Amino acid sequence: MPLVKVKNRRDEQEFQTILSRGWKEKQWEQYAIKGQNYLFKDINGESFATITILNYNPDIKSFVNHIYRFDQAEPIRNNIEHTIELDQFTILKEKRGFKTILMCAKDTAIEVLTHAEIKYCIAIRSHVSLMG
């Protein structure tokens, strides 16, 4: 299940379609963020999940800052420039399962860890049933 950077209009449309389905299911209001969008693809090349990786910015109004002020923790406060945020993680309902979540987490960790300057990664988790 490779993690692929969104690089063109087609990828962006797939990203937005998956994201919109997830937000509609949870009855969440959509919002735009500036970061690098990724698609998770299955062995057939079909997109089934999304994630956005962005630099953590404690100075902006964001969901993550509203829920918890990570910048109040000394390790993060002292390493803001080495902290990233994971957002917009959405898996299509029909593809959800424990194995899928583990594979997505592994692929995301590999992508994040390839950037040696990253020391911290933050995210807010919202409960979604593993089985759809």
N, C-alpha and C positions, 0 to 999 in steps of 0.2 A: 504494500500500500504506500506508494511514494507520495511525498509531499512536494508539490509543484508550485513555484512562484506564479502568480497571476501576472502575465506579461502583455496580454493583448485583449482586444474588445470581447472576443468569444469567451475567454477565461473569465473576464470580469462579469459577463452576463451569467455564466454558470455560478460564479461566486454569489452574486446578488440573488439568483433564483433560490439557491439552497438556503441562504441566510434568511430571505423573506419567508420561506416555508416554515423555518424553525421559529421565527419571531411571531408569525401568525398563530402557530400552534400554541405557543406560550402566552399569547395575547400581550406581547410586549410592543412598545413603541420603538420603531426603528430610529437609529441615529447614525450619523456618519463620523468616522474617525480617520485620521491620517496615519497610515502605517503600511507595512508590506503585507498584502493579502496572499494567502496560499489556498490551494485546493488539495484535498486528499483524493487520490484516484485508486480504483481497484485494479485487479490484474488485467481487466479488459479495457482499461483507460477511461472508465466512466467516473466522473466526479461524484462523491457522496458526502463530503464534509468540507468545512471551511475553518480557517483560523486567521487572525490578524496578529502580527508581531509588530510592536511599536516601542519606541523609546519611552520610558516612564517619565512623565512630567507632572510633578506635584503641584505646579502652578496653574493648571487648567481645571476647569469644571468637568469632571468625568465621573462615570459610574464607579470606577474603582476608588477614586478619591472620596466619593460620597459615602461608600460603604466602610472604608477603613483607610486611615492616613498612614500608608506604609512609610512615608518619609519621616514619620515620627520615630521609627525604629532606627537606632544609631547606625547599624551596618548599612542600611539603605541610604539614610541621610548623608553618610560620608562617601557613598558610591553611586549617587544619582546617575552619573554619566555611564555607569556600568550596569544599569538596571533596565530590564525590558519588561513590557507588559504583554500578556496574552489576552486577546479579546476576540469576540465574535466566533467562538468555537461552536460549531453547529454540525450535527450529524443527522442526515436524513432519517426519519423515523423508521423506515423499512430496513435500514442498514445498522441500526443500533444493536449493541450487544457488548458483553464484557470484553471479549477478544478484540472487537473493533476499537473500543476505547483504549485498551492497552497498546494496540498497534499505533494509533494516532498519537498517543502520549510519547511512545518511543521515537517515532519519526520527528515529532516536534522537538524533543530533547536533543536528538542528533543535529537538527538544523540549528538550534540555539547554541549547542556546545561547540560547533565548528567556528564560532566567533569567540576567540580567546579573550577578548576584552569584556565579555559579559560575565558578571559575577553573581547577579541576582535576577530572578524571574518571578514576577508576581501575576496573580490572576484571581478573579472572584469566581467561585463555583456556584452554579444554580442547579438544583436537583432536577434531573430529567431521568425518567425510568430507563434502565438499561435495555429493557425489552420493548421499547416503543411506547 
